[in-house]
Amino acid sequence: MSATGTYQLAQVNIGRIRAAMDDPIMAEFKAALDEINALAEASPSFVWRLKDDSGNATSIVAFPDPRVLVNMSVWIDLASLHAYVYRSLHGEFFARRQAWFEKFESSYLALWWIPVGHIPTVDEAKARIESLDKNGPTPFAFTFRQSFPPPGKTP
């Protein structure tokens, strides 16, 4: 499923890290951030990602618990994001996420279609996660497992 030319795919994922970013437990994760972020940005279907002055988003506090990290990005289409998440070097780190992140009991990933040129906000992303928790996957907020086409497209 790809974008129509008028829509792109936004994603947010959150997770509660096992310790503060400067703790030795987080050292390998922290050391890999620049490489993994550069890999995303070099992907031909990458559009945008949330970042702070350091070039990543680890200092952005979006939730009451400061150990909940937020990651947001925009991609041309679902297939491209899926390939980056699961079939690139990112996938190797994703498979080891339990080393750095606690098990999350609620939704931790939300996908949704946005008009080309729109930059999603953290509040918008939080609303998508909350919607998934409350309503399950819908065109407003969905997952890789149960996705929806861009507005105006049929599955």
Backbone torsions as a table, in degrees:
resi	resn	phi	psi	omega
1	MET	NA	124.5	-179.3
2	SER	-124.1	167.0	-178.2
3	ALA	-66.4	157.0	-177.3
4	THR	-86.2	-6.1	-171.7
5	GLY	100.8	-21.1	176.8
6	THR	-110.5	-9.3	179.0
7	TYR	-129.8	148.9	173.1
8	GLN	-130.2	166.6	-175.9
9	LEU	-98.8	124.0	172.9
10	ALA	-97.9	148.6	176.3
11	GLN	-139.9	145.9	169.7
12	VAL	-132.5	139.5	169.2
13	ASN	-137.9	144.0	-178.3
14	ILE	-129.0	158.8	177.0
15	GLY	-165.1	149.6	178.5
16	ARG	-97.2	114.5	-179.3
17	ILE	-70.9	150.6	-176.3
18	ARG	-68.5	-24.5	-178.4
19	ALA	-156.4	172.2	176.7
20	ALA	-59.3	154.2	-176.3
21	MET	-60.1	-25.7	179.9
22	ASP	-90.1	3.7	177.2
23	ASP	-77.0	144.1	179.0
24	PRO	-55.7	-29.2	177.8
25	ILE	-58.1	-32.0	-175.3
26	MET	-94.9	0.9	-172.8
27	ALA	-56.9	-47.8	-178.2
28	GLU	-65.4	-41.8	177.3
29	PHE	-60.6	-49.6	-178.4
30	LYS	-61.1	-41.2	-179.0
31	ALA	-66.3	-26.6	-177.6
32	ALA	-88.7	-12.4	-174.1
33	LEU	-55.3	-48.8	-177.3
34	ASP	-61.0	-42.5	-179.4
35	GLU	-66.2	-43.7	-178.7
36	ILE	-68.5	-40.2	177.4
37	ASN	-65.8	-40.2	177.7
38	ALA	-64.3	-37.6	177.0
39	LEU	-60.9	-44.5	177.5
40	ALA	-60.8	-50.2	-176.3
41	GLU	-63.9	-25.6	178.5
42	ALA	-82.9	-11.2	179.2
43	SER	-67.5	133.7	-176.0
44	PRO	-62.6	-21.2	-178.0
45	SER	-98.9	1.8	178.3
46	PHE	-72.5	140.3	178.8
47	VAL	-116.6	-49.1	-171.7
48	TRP	-161.6	154.8	170.1
49	ARG	-145.8	151.8	176.9
50	LEU	-71.2	131.8	176.0
51	LYS	-153.7	156.1	177.5
52	ASP	-102.8	-168.9	-177.9
53	ASP	-62.2	-21.7	180.0
54	SER	-82.1	-9.3	-178.6
55	GLY	97.5	-3.9	173.7
56	ASN	-131.1	-170.2	-174.7
57	ALA	-117.6	16.6	-173.2
58	THR	-70.3	-18.4	179.0
59	SER	-96.1	-0.1	178.7
60	ILE	-81.2	116.6	-179.3
61	VAL	-97.4	108.9	-176.8
62	ALA	-108.1	-12.8	-176.2
63	PHE	-130.4	159.5	179.3
64	PRO	-55.5	-35.1	178.2
65	ASP	-84.1	113.0	-177.1
66	PRO	-67.0	-11.2	177.2
67	ARG	-87.3	-0.1	173.7
68	VAL	-88.2	111.4	178.8
69	LEU	-88.1	148.4	177.3
70	VAL	-120.1	137.3	177.3
71	ASN	-130.8	127.0	179.5
72	MET	-133.6	145.0	175.2
73	SER	-155.4	167.3	177.8
74	VAL	-127.4	137.1	-176.7
75	TRP	-132.1	159.6	179.3
76	ILE	-64.0	-40.1	-176.8
77	ASP	-156.2	170.7	-177.6
78	LEU	-67.1	-42.8	-177.8
79	ALA	-60.5	-39.9	-179.5
80	SER	-67.6	-43.3	177.3
81	LEU	-63.7	-43.1	179.4
82	HIS	-59.3	-44.1	179.4
83	ALA	-62.0	-42.9	178.8
84	TYR	-63.6	-47.3	-175.2
85	VAL	-63.8	-43.9	-169.9
86	TYR	-107.3	-23.1	-172.3
87	ARG	-117.8	11.5	176.2
88	SER	-113.7	-175.4	175.1
89	LEU	-54.6	-31.6	176.9
90	HIS	-54.9	-39.7	-179.2
91	GLY	-59.6	-35.8	177.6
92	GLU	-64.2	-40.9	177.7
93	PHE	-73.3	-38.1	178.4
94	PHE	-59.3	-40.0	-179.5
95	ALA	-64.3	-20.8	-179.0
96	ARG	-105.7	17.7	-173.8
97	ARG	-57.8	-27.9	-179.9
98	GLN	-63.6	-20.5	177.9
99	ALA	-67.9	-28.0	-174.4
100	TRP	-118.0	-20.5	-175.1
101	PHE	-121.9	142.1	175.3
102	GLU	-76.0	158.0	175.2
103	LYS	-63.0	133.8	-177.1
104	PHE	-104.9	126.4	-174.6
105	GLU	-84.8	-18.2	179.4
106	SER	-112.8	-173.9	179.2
107	SER	-61.6	138.3	179.4
108	TYR	-124.1	-3.5	179.2
109	LEU	-138.7	135.6	172.5
110	ALA	-140.2	140.1	176.6
111	LEU	-120.4	147.5	175.4
112	TRP	-162.2	155.3	-179.4
113	TRP	-87.6	138.6	177.4
114	ILE	-129.9	152.9	174.9
115	PRO	-63.1	145.2	176.3
116	VAL	-54.6	133.3	179.2
117	GLY	95.6	-16.2	178.7
118	HIS	-78.7	134.2	174.8
119	ILE	-106.3	116.6	-177.8
120	PRO	-69.2	148.5	178.0
121	THR	-97.9	163.7	176.8
122	VAL	-63.0	-40.2	178.6
123	ASP	-63.0	-39.6	176.1
124	GLU	-61.1	-44.3	179.6
125	ALA	-63.9	-42.1	178.6
126	LYS	-61.6	-38.2	178.0
127	ALA	-64.5	-34.6	178.9
128	ARG	-68.7	-42.3	177.9
129	ILE	-63.7	-45.0	178.5
130	GLU	-60.6	-39.1	178.2
131	SER	-63.4	-42.2	177.5
132	LEU	-60.8	-43.3	178.8
133	ASP	-62.3	-39.6	-174.9
134	LYS	-82.8	-40.9	-170.0
135	ASN	-116.5	-8.5	-171.9
136	GLY	74.7	-175.9	-178.5
137	PRO	-64.2	130.9	176.2
138	THR	-142.9	172.6	175.1
139	PRO	-59.5	-22.2	179.2
140	PHE	-71.8	-37.1	-179.5
141	ALA	-156.7	124.9	-175.7
142	PHE	-139.4	-175.1	-176.6
143	THR	-128.4	175.0	173.1
144	PHE	-62.7	-39.6	-176.0
145	ARG	-67.0	-38.5	177.9
146	GLN	-131.9	94.5	-175.9
147	SER	-104.7	169.7	179.6
148	PHE	-133.6	151.2	-179.9
149	PRO	-74.1	164.9	174.9
150	PRO	-60.6	154.8	177.6
151	PRO	-52.2	136.8	179.1
152	GLY	87.0	-6.4	178.5
153	LYS	-107.1	146.8	175.1
154	THR	-97.1	150.6	-179.1
155	PRO	-63.1	NA	NA
